[in-house]
Amino acid sequence: MIAAAEAELGRRVADLLTRERMLSSEGKVTTYSTPRRLAVRVEGLAMSQPNIEEQLTGPSWKVAFKDGEPTPAATAFARKAGVEVTSLEKITNAKGEYVGATVLRKGRATAELLTAELPKEVLSLYWAKNMYWRANKPERFVRPIRWLVALLDSEVVPLEIAGINTGNTAGNQSRGHRILHGEAPVLIASPAHYLEALRFAYVEADVAARRHAIRKALDHVTRAISETPGARWRENEELVETVVHLTEWPTVLYGSFEPEYLALPEEVLVTVMRDHQKYFAVEDAQGKLAPHFLAVLNTQVDEEGRAIICHGNERVLRSRFKDAQFFWETDQKIPLIERVEMLKSVTFQKELGSYHWKTEENLRVTRRIASIVRDRGRINFDETELLQAVELAKTDLTSELVKEFTELQGIIGGLYARAQGLNETVAAAIYSQYLPASTEDKIPLTVEGQLLGLADRIQTIVAMFGIGNAPTGSKDPFALRRAANAIIKILAEAELPLTLRDVVGATGAQDDATSNFLTERLSFYLKDVRSFAYDVVNAVLAADSDDVRDCIARAEALTAVRGSEDFAAISAAFKRIKNILRQAEEKGELTAATLSESVLAQPEERALLLASTSLAANVAELREKHNYAAALDAIATLRPTVDAFFDKIMVMAPEPELRAARLALIQSVLNGFSGIADFSEIVVS
């Protein structure tokens, strides 16, 4: 939570100072954090707000003055504005004549404003978990606030937050490292000396510097592991960020464990080290796990202390590995197929049923999806092995190893399937069933794994929607958005001949809620993952949002041409056509059932009819071949004809028959070229 709070506090302070006109254009806001502190340093801060002149408007002139004399209304307005009645002036605007006054608002001193406003910003920080710690007091924070430093250059800013008052001197005193420096205060002479003063007290408050120090130390210590030539620490960005925000003065040591534990799967060993102990795994030059680990400490110790700490870490890790080894061997005594029945005692969701029920539902959905894929015949897979993988997918939830290391569910099932001699296709599908866990993850490598992942997730989404557990706002306790994101990513990156309608339909769902939910997640994927512009995404999805890979192809083609002058003009014309048709519909205007050349007699409308009819057939053929780039280029050639039509022709002609024919003409143009995208959604200048 520290990183997010640091960024938010920086934004809040910057917004406050910008809003109050106190931060110059060259101003700079820098943030720092450790597990014990959050800090913001501001450079380029004015010492006071600038004075501003403000024009105030009062009652109407007729009410304020009668026969040239001020009325009580004028006197009251002048008193409120802080000016003499004689300085009131007449202001004329669109509504008439009013009394006005020009007043000078004197800016507040910076220290005064900070005293009043900074506490509000600090106590408004969002924390996923926070606490009360003062009886009968309203403030909440992630932990009790213990000290404040508030300096404007070298002067203390008097402010109070949660009972802590900077007073006259305490506002320039911080705290150092709890162990290495003790409780003695650390004097901060000025904001410019903040980092330096804390470093003397064994605190590195600069997050980037701390991250660099940890990475450098990991490299240095790894090179000292003589038992493993070419040793390197296994890169893990998430773990690096974790230890960065767990430390103030980081150092690194390495320890070892018995090579016999390498007989356990790497996934188990790495999970124990990474998730349970915050250790980095070590590998040899070939990338194979070595019997060593790296621990990041939040202290600095001598060789004797290092040996003691290393011994303690090794002892704890050995104990965890022994547990894992015992569970691995014990679990093997019950084959996965015998664990299917045991799923009846594992609850999936209290209103829905057990994981045995979930497995039966997954099998039902998988059979329907598999049937669609098989009938379309464009991809090979083994349906028997797929169904076996689905049947066994959740059985590792009954294993002792998954009960101890829940983050390994699925992975353990795949490893057990392999260890028990099941087909590799089955083992791989079970192993990868929870991929992708995020938009950065890869999708399962096998078709069977992809189909298992789709069936499992769509069944969960539909079932949860069915009992009223759809995500609301920021709340998504069952991670349904993540499940939907995975469905979209699999359909986007696999070669499966499936659409969103196919996937939802396989569950038997009849309502539109799930489909709309998946479309919203597709929009998120296109914008936030694939980085398409929002108007391109809106245009593509307005035409069709069912085939994910087709949506991507259309978005790519649209992005490539949207900058051209002809296409911008066509997009503007389509927007105009939609507006005309919408207004006509609101007025109850009728559109001709057929396009009549005898009614459309003007050269410009006949030209548009002929050009659009001929071009529509060509565009339809290109679209059928998914040659969207060529189709969009063809549509752009319609620009001169469309421009000429709108220059010379009034669509809403006074004659009813002609008006209906022209509405039908532009409706046909819209229908003929909106299959790739709704071009009216494209934003043009």
C-alpha positions as CSV (number, residue, x, y, z in Angstrom):
1,M,0.0,0.0,0.0
2,I,3.0,2.3,0.5
3,A,3.7,2.9,-3.2
4,A,0.1,3.9,-4.0
5,A,-0.1,6.2,-0.9
6,E,3.2,7.9,-1.8
7,A,1.9,8.6,-5.4
8,E,-1.5,9.8,-4.1
9,L,0.0,12.1,-1.5
10,G,2.2,13.6,-4.2
11,R,-0.8,14.2,-6.5
12,R,-2.8,15.7,-3.7
13,V,-0.1,18.2,-2.7
14,A,0.6,19.1,-6.3
15,D,-3.2,19.6,-7.0
16,L,-3.6,21.7,-3.9
17,L,-0.7,24.0,-4.7
18,T,-1.7,24.3,-8.3
19,R,-5.3,25.0,-7.4
20,E,-4.2,27.7,-5.0
21,R,-1.9,29.3,-7.6
22,M,1.2,28.7,-5.5
23,L,3.2,26.4,-7.7
24,S,5.1,27.9,-10.6
25,S,5.3,26.3,-14.0
26,E,8.9,25.3,-13.2
27,G,7.8,23.9,-9.9
28,K,8.7,20.3,-9.0
29,V,7.1,17.8,-6.7
30,T,9.1,14.8,-5.5
31,T,7.9,12.0,-3.3
32,Y,9.7,9.6,-0.9
33,S,8.6,6.7,1.2
34,T,9.7,3.8,3.4
35,P,7.6,1.5,5.6
36,R,7.7,4.2,8.3
37,R,7.3,7.4,6.4
38,L,5.7,9.3,3.5
39,A,7.2,12.5,2.3
40,V,6.7,15.2,-0.3
41,R,9.2,17.8,-1.3
42,V,8.2,20.8,-3.3
43,E,10.5,23.1,-5.2
44,G,9.5,26.4,-6.9
45,L,6.8,27.2,-4.3
46,A,5.7,30.8,-3.9
47,M,5.8,32.3,-0.4
48,S,2.2,33.6,-0.8
49,Q,-0.7,33.4,-3.2
50,P,-0.8,36.2,-5.8
51,N,-3.3,39.0,-5.3
52,I,-6.2,38.8,-7.8
53,E,-8.8,41.3,-9.0
54,E,-12.3,39.9,-9.0
55,Q,-15.4,41.2,-10.7
56,L,-18.5,40.7,-8.5
57,T,-22.1,41.1,-9.9
58,G,-24.9,42.2,-7.8
59,P,-28.6,43.1,-8.2
60,S,-30.0,44.7,-11.3
61,W,-29.2,48.4,-11.8
62,K,-32.9,49.3,-11.6
63,V,-33.2,47.6,-8.2
64,A,-29.9,49.1,-6.8
65,F,-30.5,52.7,-7.9
66,K,-33.7,54.8,-7.9
67,D,-33.5,58.2,-9.5
68,G,-29.7,58.0,-9.3
69,E,-29.7,57.3,-5.5
70,P,-28.5,53.9,-4.0
71,T,-31.2,51.7,-2.5
72,P,-30.7,49.4,0.5
73,A,-30.0,46.7,-2.1
74,A,-27.0,48.6,-3.4
75,T,-25.8,49.4,0.1
76,A,-26.0,45.7,1.1
77,F,-24.1,44.6,-2.0
78,A,-21.3,47.2,-1.4
79,R,-21.0,46.1,2.2
80,K,-20.7,42.5,1.2
81,A,-18.1,43.3,-1.5
82,G,-16.1,45.4,1.0
83,V,-16.3,48.6,-1.2
84,E,-17.9,52.0,-1.0
85,V,-21.3,52.5,-2.6
86,T,-19.7,55.2,-4.7
87,S,-17.3,52.7,-6.4
88,L,-20.1,50.5,-7.7
89,E,-20.3,50.4,-11.5
90,K,-22.8,49.5,-14.1
91,I,-22.3,46.1,-15.9
92,T,-24.1,45.2,-19.0
93,N,-24.4,41.6,-20.0
94,A,-26.8,39.4,-22.1
95,K,-29.4,39.6,-19.3
96,G,-29.4,43.3,-18.9
97,E,-27.8,46.0,-16.7
98,Y,-26.5,45.0,-13.2
99,V,-24.5,46.5,-10.4
100,G,-20.8,45.4,-10.3
101,A,-17.8,45.9,-8.1
102,T,-14.1,45.3,-8.7
103,V,-12.4,43.9,-5.6
104,L,-8.9,43.0,-4.8
105,R,-8.5,39.6,-3.1
106,K,-5.2,39.5,-1.2
107,G,-3.5,36.1,-1.4
108,R,-2.9,34.1,1.7
109,A,0.6,33.4,3.0
110,T,1.9,29.9,2.0
111,A,2.5,28.9,5.6
112,E,-1.1,29.9,6.6
113,L,-2.6,27.9,3.7
114,L,-0.4,24.8,4.3
115,T,-1.4,24.9,8.0
116,A,-5.1,24.8,7.1
117,E,-5.1,22.5,4.1
118,L,-2.3,19.9,4.4
119,P,-3.9,17.9,7.3
120,K,-7.0,17.4,5.1
121,E,-5.0,16.0,2.3
122,V,-3.0,13.6,4.5
123,L,-6.1,12.2,6.2
124,S,-7.9,11.8,2.8
125,L,-5.4,9.2,1.6
126,Y,-7.0,6.0,0.5
127,W,-6.0,2.8,2.3
128,A,-7.4,-0.6,1.4
129,K,-7.1,-1.3,5.2
130,N,-7.0,1.4,7.9
131,M,-7.5,1.8,11.6
132,Y,-8.6,4.0,14.4
133,W,-6.1,4.4,17.3
134,R,-7.4,7.4,19.3
135,A,-10.4,6.8,21.4
136,N,-13.5,8.8,20.2
137,K,-11.5,10.4,17.4
138,P,-12.6,10.3,13.7
139,E,-9.3,10.0,11.9
140,R,-8.3,6.7,10.3
141,F,-4.9,5.8,8.8
142,V,-3.0,2.7,7.8
143,R,-1.1,2.9,11.1
144,P,-1.0,5.4,14.0
145,I,0.7,8.6,13.0
146,R,3.8,9.1,15.2
147,W,5.6,12.2,14.0
148,L,5.4,15.1,11.5
149,V,8.0,17.1,9.7
150,A,6.6,20.3,8.0
151,L,9.2,22.8,6.8
152,L,8.9,25.9,4.6
153,D,12.6,26.4,3.8
154,S,14.0,26.3,7.3
155,E,10.9,27.4,9.1
156,V,8.5,25.0,10.8
157,V,5.0,25.1,9.5
158,P,2.6,24.8,12.5
159,L,0.1,22.1,11.7
160,E,-1.7,19.3,13.5
161,I,-2.6,15.9,12.2
162,A,-4.3,13.2,14.4
163,G,-3.2,14.8,17.6
164,I,0.4,15.3,16.5
165,N,1.4,19.0,16.5
166,T,4.6,20.3,14.9
167,G,4.7,22.9,17.6
168,N,7.7,25.3,17.4
169,T,10.5,22.7,17.1
170,A,9.2,19.1,16.6
171,G,8.2,19.9,13.1
172,N,11.8,19.7,12.0
173,Q,12.6,16.3,13.6
174,S,12.3,13.0,11.9
175,R,13.2,9.4,13.1
176,G,16.0,7.2,11.8
177,H,16.3,3.4,11.4
178,R,14.5,1.8,14.4
179,I,17.5,-0.6,15.1
180,L,20.6,1.0,13.6
181,H,19.8,4.6,14.8
182,G,17.4,4.1,17.7
183,E,14.8,6.6,18.9
184,A,17.0,9.7,18.8
185,P,15.5,12.5,16.7
186,V,16.9,13.3,13.3
187,L,17.1,17.1,12.7
188,I,16.0,18.2,9.2
189,A,17.6,21.6,8.7
190,S,15.6,22.2,5.4
191,P,13.8,20.2,2.8
192,A,17.0,20.1,0.7
193,H,18.7,18.2,3.5
194,Y,16.0,15.6,4.0
195,L,17.6,12.7,2.2
196,E,21.1,13.4,3.4
197,A,20.0,13.7,7.1
198,L,18.1,10.4,6.9
199,R,21.0,8.6,5.3
200,F,23.1,9.5,8.3
201,A,20.4,7.9,10.3
202,Y,20.5,4.7,8.2
203,V,17.4,5.4,6.2
204,E,17.3,5.6,2.4
205,A,14.0,7.4,1.8
206,D,14.5,7.6,-2.0
207,V,12.6,4.6,-3.4
208,A,14.5,4.5,-6.7
209,A,17.8,4.7,-4.8
210,R,16.7,1.9,-2.5
211,R,15.6,-0.3,-5.5
212,H,19.0,0.3,-7.2
213,A,20.8,-0.6,-4.0
214,I,18.9,-3.9,-3.6
215,R,19.5,-4.9,-7.2
216,K,23.2,-4.0,-7.0
217,A,23.5,-6.0,-3.7
218,L,21.7,-9.0,-5.2
219,D,24.1,-9.0,-8.1
220,H,27.2,-8.6,-5.8
221,V,26.2,-11.3,-3.4
222,T,25.2,-13.8,-6.1
223,R,28.7,-13.4,-7.7
224,A,30.1,-14.6,-4.3
225,I,28.4,-18.0,-4.5
226,S,31.4,-20.0,-5.4
227,E,29.6,-23.4,-5.1
228,T,27.6,-22.6,-8.3
229,P,29.7,-21.2,-11.2
230,G,27.7,-18.6,-13.2
231,A,25.1,-18.3,-10.5
232,R,22.5,-15.6,-11.0
233,W,19.4,-14.6,-9.0
234,R,16.1,-15.3,-10.6
235,E,14.5,-12.1,-11.7
236,N,11.2,-11.3,-10.2
237,E,10.0,-7.7,-10.5
238,E,7.1,-8.1,-8.1
239,L,9.3,-9.5,-5.4
240,V,11.8,-6.7,-5.9
241,E,9.1,-4.1,-5.4
242,T,7.9,-5.9,-2.3
243,V,11.3,-5.9,-0.6
244,V,11.9,-2.3,-1.7
245,H,8.8,-1.3,0.3
246,L,9.6,-3.5,3.2
247,T,13.0,-1.9,3.9
248,E,14.7,1.4,4.9
249,W,18.3,0.3,4.9
250,P,18.5,-2.9,2.8
251,T,21.3,-5.4,2.7
252,V,21.5,-8.8,1.1
253,L,22.8,-12.2,2.3
254,Y,22.7,-15.6,0.8
255,G,22.0,-18.9,2.3
256,S,21.8,-22.5,1.2
257,F,19.6,-25.6,1.5
258,E,20.2,-29.3,1.1
259,P,20.4,-30.3,-2.6
260,E,18.0,-33.2,-1.9
261,Y,15.1,-30.7,-1.9
262,L,15.8,-30.0,-5.6
263,A,14.0,-33.3,-6.2
264,L,10.8,-31.3,-5.5
265,P,9.3,-29.4,-8.5
266,E,10.8,-25.9,-9.0
267,E,7.4,-24.4,-8.8
268,V,7.0,-25.6,-5.2
269,L,10.5,-24.5,-4.1
270,V,10.3,-21.1,-5.7
271,T,6.8,-20.4,-4.3
272,V,8.0,-21.3,-0.8
273,M,11.0,-19.0,-1.1
274,R,9.2,-16.1,-2.9
275,D,5.7,-16.0,-1.4
276,H,6.3,-17.3,2.1
277,Q,9.8,-16.1,2.9
278,K,10.4,-13.2,0.4
279,Y,13.6,-14.9,-0.7
280,F,15.0,-14.7,-4.2
281,A,15.8,-18.0,-5.9
282,V,19.2,-18.7,-7.4
283,E,19.9,-20.5,-10.6
284,D,22.9,-21.8,-12.4
285,A,24.2,-20.6,-15.8
286,Q,21.7,-23.0,-17.6
287,G,18.7,-21.6,-15.6
288,K,18.4,-24.6,-13.4
289,L,17.5,-24.0,-9.8
290,A,20.5,-24.0,-7.4
291,P,20.4,-24.9,-3.7
292,H,20.8,-21.3,-2.6
293,F,18.6,-18.3,-1.8
294,L,19.0,-14.6,-1.3
295,A,17.3,-12.7,1.5
296,V,16.9,-8.9,1.7
297,L,17.4,-7.6,5.2
298,N,16.2,-4.3,6.7
299,T,19.4,-3.9,8.7
300,Q,23.1,-3.9,8.6
301,V,25.1,-6.6,10.5
302,D,28.6,-7.7,11.0
303,E,29.9,-11.2,9.9
304,E,28.8,-12.8,13.2
305,G,25.3,-11.3,13.0
306,R,25.1,-12.3,9.3
307,A,25.9,-15.9,10.2
308,I,23.3,-16.0,12.9
309,I,20.6,-14.5,10.6
310,C,21.6,-16.8,7.8
311,H,21.4,-19.8,10.0
312,G,17.9,-18.8,11.2
313,N,16.7,-18.2,7.6
314,E,18.1,-21.6,6.5
315,R,16.4,-23.3,9.4
316,V,13.0,-21.7,8.6
317,L,13.3,-22.5,4.9
318,R,14.4,-26.1,5.6
319,S,11.2,-26.5,7.7
320,R,9.0,-25.2,5.0
321,F,10.7,-27.5,2.4
322,K,10.2,-30.5,4.7
323,D,6.5,-29.7,5.0
324,A,6.3,-29.4,1.2
325,Q,8.2,-32.7,0.7
326,F,5.9,-34.5,3.2
327,F,2.8,-33.2,1.5
328,W,4.1,-34.0,-2.0
329,E,4.8,-37.6,-1.0
330,T,1.5,-38.0,1.0
331,D,-0.7,-36.6,-1.7
332,Q,0.7,-39.1,-4.2
333,K,-1.0,-41.9,-2.3
334,I,-4.4,-40.8,-3.6
335,P,-4.6,-40.5,-7.4
336,L,-6.4,-37.5,-8.9
337,I,-9.2,-39.6,-10.3
338,E,-10.0,-40.8,-6.7
339,R,-10.1,-37.2,-5.5
340,V,-13.1,-36.3,-7.8
341,E,-15.5,-37.6,-5.3
342,M,-13.7,-35.7,-2.5
343,L,-14.6,-32.4,-4.2
344,K,-18.2,-32.8,-2.8
345,S,-16.8,-31.7,0.5
346,V,-15.1,-28.6,-0.9
347,T,-17.4,-25.6,-1.2
348,F,-17.2,-23.5,-4.5
349,Q,-19.9,-21.0,-3.4
350,K,-22.4,-21.5,-0.7
351,E,-25.4,-20.7,-2.8
352,L,-24.3,-22.7,-5.8
353,G,-22.6,-25.8,-4.4
354,S,-19.4,-27.7,-4.2
355,Y,-16.5,-28.0,-6.5
356,H,-17.9,-31.4,-7.6
357,W,-21.0,-29.5,-8.8
358,K,-18.6,-26.9,-10.4
359,T,-16.7,-29.7,-12.2
360,E,-20.0,-31.2,-13.6
361,E,-21.0,-27.8,-14.8
362,N,-17.6,-27.2,-16.4
363,L,-17.9,-30.5,-18.2
364,R,-21.3,-29.6,-19.6
365,V,-20.0,-26.2,-20.9
366,T,-16.8,-27.8,-22.2
367,R,-18.7,-30.4,-24.3
368,R,-20.7,-27.6,-26.0
369,I,-17.7,-25.5,-26.7
370,A,-15.8,-28.5,-28.0
371,S,-18.7,-29.4,-30.3
372,I,-18.6,-25.9,-31.8
373,V,-14.8,-26.0,-32.4
374,R,-15.0,-29.6,-33.8
375,D,-17.8,-28.7,-36.2
376,R,-15.9,-25.7,-37.6
377,G,-13.0,-28.0,-38.2
378,R,-10.3,-25.4,-38.3
379,I,-8.2,-26.6,-35.4
380,N,-7.2,-30.0,-33.9
381,F,-7.6,-31.1,-30.3
382,D,-8.2,-34.3,-28.4
383,E,-11.7,-34.1,-26.9
384,T,-11.2,-37.2,-24.7
385,E,-8.1,-35.7,-23.1
386,L,-9.8,-32.3,-22.8
387,L,-12.7,-33.8,-20.9
388,Q,-10.4,-35.8,-18.6
389,A,-8.5,-32.6,-17.8
390,V,-11.7,-30.8,-17.0
391,E,-12.8,-33.6,-14.7
392,L,-9.5,-33.6,-12.8
393,A,-8.8,-29.8,-13.0
394,K,-10.1,-29.0,-9.4
395,T,-9.0,-32.2,-7.7
396,D,-5.8,-30.7,-6.3
397,L,-7.9,-28.5,-4.1
398,T,-8.3,-31.6,-1.9
399,S,-4.5,-32.1,-1.7
400,E,-2.5,-31.1,1.4
401,L,0.1,-29.3,-0.7
402,V,-2.5,-26.9,-2.1
403,K,-4.1,-26.4,1.3
404,E,-0.7,-25.3,2.5
405,F,0.3,-23.3,-0.6
406,T,-3.0,-22.1,-2.1
407,E,-1.3,-20.0,-4.8
408,L,-0.1,-23.3,-6.4
409,Q,-3.6,-24.6,-7.2
410,G,-3.8,-25.8,-10.8
411,I,0.0,-26.0,-11.0
412,I,0.1,-28.8,-8.4
413,G,-2.7,-30.6,-10.2
414,G,-0.7,-30.5,-13.4
415,L,2.4,-31.7,-11.6
416,Y,0.5,-34.5,-9.9
417,A,-1.1,-35.6,-13.2
418,R,2.4,-35.8,-14.8
419,A,3.9,-37.6,-11.8
420,Q,1.0,-40.1,-11.9
421,G,1.6,-41.0,-15.5
422,L,-1.4,-39.3,-17.1
423,N,-1.2,-38.0,-20.6
424,E,0.9,-34.9,-21.0
425,T,-1.9,-33.1,-22.8
426,V,-4.1,-33.6,-19.7
427,A,-1.3,-32.6,-17.4
428,A,-0.5,-29.4,-19.4
429,A,-4.2,-28.4,-19.6
430,I,-4.6,-28.7,-15.8
431,Y,-1.3,-27.0,-15.1
432,S,-2.2,-23.9,-17.2
433,Q,-5.9,-23.6,-16.4
434,Y,-5.5,-20.4,-14.4
435,L,-3.5,-18.7,-17.2
436,P,-3.6,-15.8,-17.9
437,A,-3.9,-14.5,-14.4
438,S,-3.4,-11.0,-15.6
439,T,-3.2,-9.1,-18.9
440,E,0.6,-9.5,-18.9
441,D,0.5,-13.3,-18.6
442,K,0.7,-15.7,-21.5
443,I,-2.3,-17.8,-22.4
444,P,-2.2,-21.6,-22.2
445,L,0.0,-23.2,-24.9
446,T,-2.4,-26.0,-25.8
447,V,-5.8,-25.9,-27.3
448,E,-7.1,-28.2,-24.5
449,G,-5.7,-25.7,-21.9
450,Q,-7.4,-22.8,-23.7
451,L,-10.8,-24.5,-23.9
452,L,-10.6,-25.6,-20.2
453,G,-9.8,-22.0,-19.2
454,L,-12.7,-20.6,-21.2
455,A,-15.2,-23.1,-20.0
456,D,-14.2,-22.7,-16.3
457,R,-14.3,-18.9,-16.4
458,I,-17.5,-18.4,-18.4
459,Q,-19.3,-21.0,-16.2
460,T,-18.2,-19.0,-13.1
461,I,-19.3,-15.7,-14.5
462,V,-22.7,-16.9,-15.6
463,A,-23.3,-18.7,-12.3
464,M,-22.3,-15.7,-10.2
465,F,-24.5,-13.3,-12.3
466,G,-27.3,-15.8,-11.9
467,I,-27.3,-15.3,-8.1
468,G,-26.8,-11.6,-8.2
469,N,-23.1,-11.4,-7.6
470,A,-22.1,-9.3,-10.6
471,P,-19.3,-6.8,-10.0
472,T,-20.5,-3.3,-8.9
473,G,-18.3,-0.3,-9.0
474,S,-14.9,-1.0,-7.6
475,K,-16.2,-4.1,-5.8
476,D,-15.5,-7.5,-7.5
477,P,-15.1,-10.0,-4.6
478,F,-15.2,-13.0,-6.9
479,A,-12.7,-11.6,-9.5
480,L,-15.2,-11.8,-12.3
481,R,-13.5,-9.0,-14.2
482,R,-10.2,-10.8,-14.1
483,A,-12.0,-14.0,-15.4
484,A,-13.6,-12.0,-18.2
485,N,-10.3,-10.4,-19.1
486,A,-8.8,-13.9,-19.4
487,I,-11.6,-15.0,-21.7
488,I,-11.0,-12.0,-24.0
489,K,-7.2,-12.5,-24.0
490,I,-7.5,-16.2,-24.8
491,L,-9.9,-15.5,-27.7
492,A,-7.6,-12.6,-28.9
493,E,-4.4,-14.5,-28.9
494,A,-5.4,-18.1,-29.6
495,E,-6.5,-19.6,-33.0
496,L,-9.8,-20.8,-31.7
497,P,-12.8,-20.4,-34.1
498,L,-15.0,-19.1,-31.3
499,T,-16.9,-15.8,-30.7
500,L,-18.1,-14.3,-27.5
501,R,-21.6,-15.5,-28.4
502,D,-20.4,-19.0,-28.8
503,V,-18.7,-18.9,-25.3
504,V,-21.7,-17.4,-23.6
505,G,-24.2,-19.6,-25.5
506,A,-22.3,-22.8,-24.3
507,T,-23.6,-22.1,-20.8
508,G,-27.2,-21.9,-21.9
509,A,-27.4,-18.3,-20.5
510,Q,-30.4,-16.4,-22.0
511,D,-29.9,-12.9,-20.6
512,D,-27.8,-10.1,-22.1
513,A,-26.0,-9.2,-18.8
514,T,-23.1,-11.6,-19.4
515,S,-22.7,-10.5,-23.0
516,N,-22.7,-6.9,-22.1
517,F,-20.1,-7.6,-19.4
518,L,-17.8,-9.3,-21.8
519,T,-18.2,-6.5,-24.4
520,E,-17.2,-4.0,-21.7
521,R,-14.1,-6.1,-20.9
522,L,-13.3,-6.3,-24.6
523,S,-13.4,-2.5,-24.7
524,F,-11.0,-2.5,-21.8
525,Y,-8.7,-4.9,-23.6
526,L,-8.6,-2.9,-26.8
527,K,-8.0,0.4,-25.1
528,D,-5.8,-0.5,-22.1
529,V,-4.0,-3.6,-23.3
530,R,-3.8,-3.1,-27.0
531,S,-3.7,0.8,-26.8
532,F,-6.2,1.6,-29.5
533,A,-7.7,5.1,-29.3
534,Y,-11.1,5.2,-27.5
535,D,-13.0,6.5,-30.5
536,V,-11.5,3.7,-32.7
537,V,-12.7,1.2,-30.1
538,N,-16.1,2.7,-29.9
539,A,-16.4,2.7,-33.7
540,V,-15.4,-0.9,-34.1
541,L,-17.5,-2.3,-31.3
542,A,-20.6,-0.3,-32.5
543,A,-20.3,-2.3,-35.8
544,D,-19.8,-5.7,-34.2
545,S,-18.4,-6.9,-30.9
546,D,-18.7,-10.6,-31.1
547,D,-15.5,-11.8,-32.8
548,V,-12.6,-10.7,-30.7
549,R,-9.8,-11.2,-33.2
550,D,-11.9,-9.6,-36.0
551,C,-12.4,-6.6,-33.7
552,I,-8.7,-6.3,-33.3
553,A,-8.1,-6.6,-37.1
554,R,-10.7,-3.9,-37.8
555,A,-9.2,-1.6,-35.1
556,E,-5.8,-2.0,-36.6
557,A,-7.0,-1.1,-40.1
558,L,-9.0,1.8,-38.8
559,T,-6.1,3.2,-36.8
560,A,-3.9,3.0,-40.0
561,V,-6.2,5.2,-42.0
562,R,-7.9,7.5,-39.5
563,G,-5.3,10.2,-40.0
564,S,-5.9,10.7,-43.7
565,E,-7.8,13.8,-44.8
566,D,-10.3,11.8,-47.0
567,F,-11.1,9.4,-44.2
568,A,-11.6,12.3,-41.7
569,A,-14.1,13.9,-44.1
570,I,-16.0,10.6,-44.6
571,S,-16.2,10.2,-40.9
572,A,-17.6,13.7,-40.5
573,A,-20.1,12.9,-43.3
574,F,-21.3,9.8,-41.6
575,K,-21.7,11.7,-38.3
576,R,-23.9,14.2,-40.3
577,I,-25.9,11.3,-41.9
578,K,-26.6,9.8,-38.5
579,N,-27.7,13.1,-37.0
580,I,-30.1,13.8,-39.9
581,L,-31.6,10.3,-39.7
582,R,-32.0,10.6,-35.9
583,Q,-33.7,13.9,-36.2
584,A,-35.9,12.6,-38.9
585,E,-36.9,9.6,-36.8
586,E,-37.7,11.9,-33.9
587,K,-40.1,13.9,-36.1
588,G,-41.7,10.7,-37.4
589,E,-40.4,11.2,-40.9
590,L,-40.9,8.2,-43.2
591,T,-38.0,6.7,-45.2
592,A,-38.8,5.3,-48.7
593,A,-39.0,1.5,-48.9
594,T,-36.9,1.4,-52.1
595,L,-34.5,3.7,-53.8
596,S,-36.2,5.2,-56.8
597,E,-34.0,6.6,-59.6
598,S,-37.0,8.5,-61.0
599,V,-37.5,10.4,-57.7
600,L,-33.7,11.0,-57.2
601,A,-33.3,13.1,-60.3
602,Q,-30.6,15.6,-59.3
603,P,-27.1,14.7,-60.7
604,E,-25.5,14.8,-57.2
605,E,-28.0,12.4,-55.7
606,R,-27.9,10.1,-58.7
607,A,-24.1,10.1,-58.5
608,L,-24.2,9.1,-54.8
609,L,-26.7,6.4,-55.5
610,L,-24.6,4.8,-58.3
611,A,-21.3,5.2,-56.6
612,S,-22.4,3.9,-53.2
613,T,-24.3,0.9,-54.7
614,S,-21.2,-0.1,-56.8
615,L,-18.8,0.5,-53.9
616,A,-20.9,-1.3,-51.3
617,A,-20.6,-4.6,-53.2
618,N,-16.8,-4.2,-53.5
619,V,-16.5,-3.3,-49.8
620,A,-18.7,-6.3,-48.8
621,E,-16.4,-8.6,-50.8
622,L,-13.3,-7.2,-49.2
623,R,-14.9,-7.4,-45.7
624,E,-15.7,-11.1,-46.4
625,K,-12.0,-11.6,-47.0
626,H,-11.1,-9.6,-43.9
627,N,-9.1,-7.2,-46.1
628,Y,-10.1,-4.2,-44.0
629,A,-7.3,-2.0,-45.1
630,A,-8.4,-2.2,-48.7
631,A,-12.1,-1.8,-47.7
632,L,-11.4,1.4,-45.8
633,D,-9.3,2.8,-48.6
634,A,-12.2,2.1,-51.0
635,I,-14.7,3.8,-48.6
636,A,-12.5,6.9,-48.5
637,T,-12.8,7.3,-52.3
638,L,-16.5,8.1,-51.8
639,R,-15.6,11.5,-50.3
640,P,-15.9,13.7,-53.4
641,T,-19.3,12.3,-54.2
642,V,-20.6,12.7,-50.6
643,D,-19.2,16.2,-50.4
644,A,-20.9,17.2,-53.6
645,F,-24.2,15.7,-52.4
646,F,-24.3,17.7,-49.2
647,D,-23.1,20.8,-51.0
648,K,-26.0,20.8,-53.5
649,I,-28.8,18.7,-52.0
650,M,-31.1,19.5,-49.1
651,V,-32.1,16.1,-47.6
652,M,-35.1,17.4,-45.8
653,A,-36.8,18.7,-48.9
654,P,-40.4,20.1,-48.5
655,E,-41.9,17.5,-50.8
656,P,-42.7,14.3,-48.8
657,E,-41.9,11.8,-51.5
658,L,-38.5,13.4,-52.3
659,R,-37.7,13.8,-48.6
660,A,-38.4,10.1,-48.0
661,A,-36.3,9.1,-51.0
662,R,-33.3,11.2,-49.9
663,L,-33.5,9.8,-46.4
664,A,-33.6,6.3,-47.9
665,L,-30.5,7.2,-49.9
666,I,-28.4,8.3,-47.0
667,Q,-29.7,5.4,-44.9
668,S,-28.4,3.0,-47.6
669,V,-25.0,4.7,-47.6
670,L,-24.8,4.3,-43.8
671,N,-25.9,0.7,-43.9
672,G,-23.6,-0.2,-46.8
673,F,-20.4,1.0,-45.1
674,S,-20.9,0.6,-41.4
675,G,-20.1,-3.1,-41.2
676,I,-16.4,-2.5,-40.4
677,A,-16.9,0.4,-38.0
678,D,-19.4,3.1,-37.1
679,F,-17.4,5.9,-38.7
680,S,-19.5,8.5,-36.9
681,E,-17.8,7.6,-33.7
682,I,-14.4,8.8,-35.0
683,V,-13.4,12.1,-33.5
684,V,-12.4,14.6,-36.2
685,S,-11.3,18.2,-35.8
